[in-house]
Amino acid sequence: MYIYNITFNVDPEIEQAWLHYIQNTFIPQMLKSGLLNKSVTSKIMVDEAQGTSYSIQFMADKQEDLKKFIKEELYPILNQLHLKFSPKMVYFATELDVIDQQEHPQKPE
């Protein structure tokens, strides 16, 4: 599995509008092509001097799908987000290759 992680820092002044846009516009646009198949949105649990930080992770089954998405789909979507919320929002992105995934075994009942 491959993950495209975007970490955002959002000014409190726009946070609610930003969250609404992320959930109702940004994430659906990112998933629309089918090249990414899942997203997880998390609030980063640290005290920030300025703003609140969030992580949004998008999963792809194949590296080729992620690369194709980045090349063909990503930048217009990010540009729209940037135009709407900058300079009260900053972000950086990281590509991740999952090398291991484990789960706690089920406890016997």
WOCORSUL-V136821 format. One record per pair of residues at least 12 apart in sequence whose C-alpha atoms are under 7 Angstrom apart, sorted by the first residue. I is the first residue (numbers start at 0). J is the second residue. D is the distance in Angstrom with one decimal. If there is no record, write none. Layout:
I:J:D ; I:J:D
This chain:
0:58:6.8 ; 0:59:5.9 ; 0:60:4.8 ; 0:61:6.5 ; 0:96:6.4 ; 0:97:5.5 ; 1:58:5.7 ; 1:59:5.1 ; 1:60:6.2 ; 1:61:6.6 ; 1:62:6.2 ; 1:95:5.7 ; 1:96:4.7 ; 1:97:5.9 ; 2:56:6.2 ; 2:57:5.5 ; 2:58:4.6 ; 2:59:6.3 ; 2:94:5.8 ; 2:95:4.9 ; 2:96:6.4 ; 3:56:5.6 ; 3:57:5.1 ; 3:58:6.5 ; 3:93:6.0 ; 3:94:4.7 ; 3:95:6.3 ; 4:54:6.7 ; 4:55:5.7 ; 4:56:4.3 ; 4:57:6.4 ; 4:92:5.5 ; 4:93:5.1 ; 4:94:6.3 ; 5:54:5.7 ; 5:55:5.3 ; 5:56:6.4 ; 5:90:6.6 ; 5:91:5.7 ; 5:92:4.3 ; 5:93:6.4 ; 6:52:7.0 ; 6:53:5.7 ; 6:54:4.4 ; 6:55:6.5 ; 6:90:5.4 ; 6:91:5.5 ; 6:92:6.2 ; 7:52:5.4 ; 7:53:5.2 ; 7:54:6.3 ; 7:88:6.8 ; 7:89:5.7 ; 7:90:4.3 ; 7:91:6.8 ; 8:50:6.0 ; 8:51:5.5 ; 8:52:4.3 ; 8:53:6.5 ; 8:88:5.7 ; 8:89:5.4 ; 8:90:6.3 ; 9:50:5.1 ; 9:51:5.3 ; 9:52:6.2 ; 9:87:6.1 ; 9:88:4.6 ; 9:89:6.8 ; 10:49:6.9 ; 10:50:4.3 ; 10:51:6.6 ; 10:87:5.2 ; 10:88:6.3 ; 11:50:5.5 ; 11:51:7.0 ; 34:59:6.5 ; 34:64:5.2 ; 34:65:6.6 ; 34:68:6.2 ; 35:57:6.2 ; 35:58:5.5 ; 35:59:4.7 ; 35:65:6.9 ; 36:58:5.8 ; 36:59:5.8 ; 37:57:5.6 ; 37:58:5.3 ; 38:55:6.8 ; 38:56:5.4 ; 38:57:4.4 ; 38:58:6.3 ; 39:55:5.6 ; 39:56:5.2 ; 39:57:6.7 ; 40:54:5.8 ; 40:55:4.4 ; 40:56:6.5 ; 41:53:5.6 ; 41:54:5.2 ; 41:55:6.3 ; 42:54:6.4
